[in-house]
Amino acid sequence: MGIAIISDTDTSLPQKSLDEYGISQVSITIHFGDEILKACSGITDEELVERVIRDGVMPTTAAPSPGDFSEAYQEAFDKGDDEIICLTVSAGVSATYQSAVTAAELFPEKKITIVDTETISMGQGFMVLKAAEMARSGKNVEEIIEVAKEVRERTHLFAALDTLKFMAMSGRVGSLSAEMAALMSIKPILTIKGGKLELLEKVRTRKKAWARVLGLTVERLGDGEFDSIFILHVAASQAADDFEKLLREVVPCPEYIPKTELSPGLSVHTGGGLVGIAFTTKS
């Protein structure tokens, strides 16, 4: 008996966190022509980046189907849970929320609450983690959703892109802009804005871009403390380690900082080399 927490792979949550809290995720899918791969379990960030660079072909992504969600719901009920909270990536960027709602209609006698998190990546991920933590402690659905939404307001994400090539290939920026950025060693800063991953500003060289990410982190943290923190990267584990060392020089950090990949449903737009930080502040 209990409340199951279900989400999708756009949370950027590592498998370790999912396993720790018993969180079930439904996969965004990556489409290379007729070949369909599940984000995370079927293809990793590194594999996606390598394939796009090798073949010069940009895949498309698709939201999970209602059938995918109905399978996840049924599995939760079969395990003995009597209620479900499903927190999806922002409905403003994906049809995932609508698929989750449609699937819930197939269980008219069951208690399934669908939440549009109105955010993405670890903005969504932190909400999912808090929901799972509260469900485990015996809180009810209303309490869980209220606190999860409050977490969203304390979440910040800043990351430095290494390239605009992938955004150009997907049509999010012009190819000429991407070429000029490469020539001038411009490393755009990414953040969550309006429930989407958006370009915040442009900085020249990786060193300066990382310094700017660190500066933004210090600004948002102020005199407060980290509540939760992850270092994000896309196929750049060594760079993520290097970034952690710099982070520890400028702000007080917990003894252990988990690292996580962005996830293929999102890294398809950013390309490899992205490094950044996602964190929540204490209230």
C-alpha positions in Angstrom: 0.0 0.0 0.0 1.3 3.4 -0.9 1.7 6.1 -3.5 3.8 5.3 -6.5 5.9 8.1 -8.1 6.2 7.9 -11.9 7.9 10.3 -14.3 9.7 10.4 -17.7 13.3 10.4 -18.7 13.5 14.1 -19.3 14.2 14.4 -15.5 17.9 13.9 -16.1 17.9 11.7 -12.9 20.6 9.1 -12.7 19.6 5.4 -12.2 21.0 5.4 -8.7 18.5 8.0 -7.6 15.6 6.2 -9.3 16.5 3.0 -7.6 17.0 4.6 -4.2 13.5 6.1 -4.2 11.7 3.4 -6.3 10.9 5.9 -9.0 9.5 4.5 -12.3 10.3 6.4 -15.5 8.7 6.2 -18.9 11.1 6.7 -21.8 11.2 9.5 -24.3 12.1 7.9 -27.6 14.9 8.8 -30.0 14.1 8.2 -33.7 16.9 7.6 -36.3 14.6 7.1 -39.3 12.7 3.9 -38.6 14.9 2.9 -35.7 13.4 3.8 -32.4 15.5 3.8 -29.2 14.5 4.4 -25.6 16.2 7.3 -24.0 18.7 6.2 -21.3 18.0 2.4 -21.5 18.3 2.2 -25.3 20.8 4.9 -26.0 23.0 7.1 -23.8 24.1 10.6 -24.2 27.6 9.5 -25.3 26.2 7.0 -27.9 23.8 9.6 -29.3 26.5 12.3 -29.7 28.9 9.8 -31.3 26.3 8.7 -33.8 25.2 12.1 -34.8 28.8 13.2 -35.4 29.7 10.0 -37.3 26.6 9.9 -39.5 25.8 13.6 -39.7 22.1 12.8 -39.2 20.0 14.4 -36.4 17.4 12.2 -34.9 14.0 13.3 -33.8 12.4 12.7 -30.4 8.9 11.7 -29.4 6.9 11.6 -26.2 6.0 8.3 -24.6 2.7 6.9 -25.9 -0.4 6.5 -23.6 0.3 2.8 -23.8 3.8 3.3 -22.3 2.3 5.1 -19.4 -0.6 2.6 -18.9 2.0 -0.1 -18.6 3.8 1.8 -15.9 0.6 2.5 -14.1 -0.5 -1.2 -14.2 3.0 -2.3 -12.9 2.6 0.1 -10.0 -0.8 -1.2 -9.1 0.4 -4.8 -9.5 3.1 -4.1 -7.0 0.5 -3.1 -4.4 0.4 0.7 -4.7 -3.1 2.1 -4.4 -2.4 5.6 -5.7 -0.1 7.1 -8.4 1.4 10.6 -8.9 2.9 11.1 -12.3 5.0 14.2 -12.7 5.8 14.9 -16.4 8.1 17.2 -18.2 6.5 20.6 -19.1 3.5 20.4 -21.3 4.9 23.4 -23.1 7.7 21.4 -24.6 6.3 17.9 -25.0 3.2 15.9 -25.5 4.3 13.7 -22.6 1.7 15.2 -20.2 -1.2 14.6 -22.5 -0.1 11.0 -23.0 0.0 10.5 -19.2 -3.5 12.0 -18.9 -4.9 9.8 -21.7 -3.4 6.7 -20.1 -4.9 7.6 -16.7 -8.4 7.6 -18.3 -8.0 3.9 -18.9 -8.1 3.4 -15.1 -11.3 5.1 -14.1 -11.5 3.2 -10.8 -8.0 4.1 -9.7 -6.5 7.1 -8.1 -4.0 8.6 -10.6 -2.9 12.3 -10.3 -1.0 13.8 -13.3 1.1 16.8 -12.6 2.6 19.1 -15.3 5.8 20.1 -13.6 6.1 23.1 -15.9 9.8 22.6 -16.1 12.5 20.3 -17.5 15.7 18.4 -16.7 16.7 18.6 -13.1 14.0 21.3 -12.5 11.6 18.4 -13.0 14.1 15.9 -11.4 14.2 17.7 -8.1 10.4 17.8 -7.9 10.2 14.1 -8.6 12.8 13.3 -5.9 11.0 15.4 -3.3 7.7 13.7 -4.3 9.2 10.3 -3.8 10.8 11.3 -0.5 7.5 12.5 0.8 5.5 9.5 -0.5 7.9 7.3 1.4 7.4 9.2 4.6 3.6 8.7 4.3 2.4 12.2 3.1 -0.8 12.4 1.2 -1.2 13.4 -2.5 -2.1 17.0 -1.8 0.8 17.5 0.5 3.3 15.9 -1.9 2.2 18.0 -4.9 2.2 21.3 -2.9 5.8 20.7 -1.6 7.0 19.5 -5.0 5.8 22.7 -6.7 7.5 24.7 -4.0 10.8 23.0 -4.8 10.5 24.1 -8.4 10.6 27.7 -7.2 13.9 27.1 -5.4 15.6 25.3 -8.3 18.3 26.8 -10.5 20.2 25.3 -13.5 23.1 26.8 -15.3 25.2 25.0 -17.9 27.8 25.9 -20.5 27.4 24.5 -24.0 30.4 23.4 -25.8 28.9 23.7 -29.3 25.9 25.1 -31.2 26.2 22.5 -33.9 23.4 20.3 -32.6 21.1 23.2 -32.1 21.8 24.3 -35.7 21.2 20.8 -37.0 17.8 20.7 -35.2 16.9 24.1 -36.5 16.9 25.9 -33.1 19.6 28.3 -34.2 20.9 29.3 -37.7 23.8 27.3 -39.2 25.7 30.6 -39.8 25.3 31.5 -36.1 26.7 28.2 -35.1 29.6 28.5 -37.5 30.5 32.0 -36.2 30.2 30.8 -32.6 32.7 28.0 -33.4 35.1 30.4 -35.0 34.9 32.8 -32.1 34.9 30.0 -29.4 31.6 31.2 -28.1 30.2 29.0 -25.3 26.5 29.9 -24.6 25.1 29.6 -21.1 21.9 27.5 -20.8 19.3 27.8 -18.1 15.6 26.9 -17.5 13.3 29.7 -18.6 9.6 29.4 -19.1 9.7 25.7 -18.5 12.3 25.2 -21.3 16.1 25.0 -21.7 17.0 28.3 -23.1 20.1 30.3 -24.0 20.8 32.8 -21.3 23.8 34.6 -22.6 27.0 34.0 -24.7 30.5 33.9 -23.4 33.8 33.4 -25.2 36.0 30.4 -24.3 35.1 27.5 -22.1 37.2 28.8 -19.2 35.1 32.1 -19.1 31.9 30.2 -19.6 32.5 28.0 -16.6 33.5 31.0 -14.6 30.2 32.6 -15.5 28.2 29.5 -14.5 30.1 29.5 -11.2 29.3 33.2 -10.8 25.6 32.7 -11.5 25.6 29.9 -8.9 27.2 32.2 -6.3 24.6 34.9 -7.1 21.6 32.6 -6.8 23.0 30.9 -3.6 23.7 34.3 -1.9 24.0 33.8 1.8 22.0 30.6 1.7 23.0 26.9 1.3 22.5 24.1 -1.1 19.6 21.9 -0.3 20.2 19.5 -3.2 22.8 19.6 -5.9 23.8 17.7 -9.1 26.5 18.4 -11.6 25.2 18.0 -15.2 27.1 17.0 -18.2 26.7 15.5 -21.7 29.4 12.9 -22.6 31.9 14.8 -20.6 32.6 13.0 -17.3 36.2 14.2 -17.0 35.1 17.8 -17.6 32.4 17.4 -15.0 35.1 16.3 -12.5 37.2 19.4 -13.4 34.2 21.6 -12.9 33.5 20.2 -9.5 37.0 21.1 -8.3 36.3 24.7 -9.4 32.9 24.8 -7.8 34.4 23.7 -4.4 36.7 26.7 -4.6 33.9 29.2 -4.7 31.1 27.9 -2.6 30.6 25.5 0.4 29.7 22.1 -1.0 28.5 18.8 0.5 31.1 16.1 0.8 29.6 14.2 -2.1 28.1 15.8 -5.2 26.3 13.4 -7.6 26.8 13.8 -11.3 24.2 13.0 -13.9 23.9 13.1 -17.7 21.3 15.4 -19.3 19.6 12.4 -21.0 19.2 11.8 -24.7 15.8 13.4 -25.0 17.5 16.7 -24.2 21.2 16.2 -25.2 20.0 15.7 -28.8 19.7 19.5 -28.8 22.8 20.4 -26.8 25.5 18.1 -28.2 28.4 16.8 -26.2 30.6 18.7 -23.9 27.9 20.5 -21.9 28.8 20.9 -18.2 26.9 22.7 -15.5 25.1 22.6 -12.2 21.5 22.1 -11.0 20.6 22.9 -7.4 17.9 23.8 -5.0 18.4 26.3 -2.2 17.2 25.8 1.3 14.1 27.8 2.1 
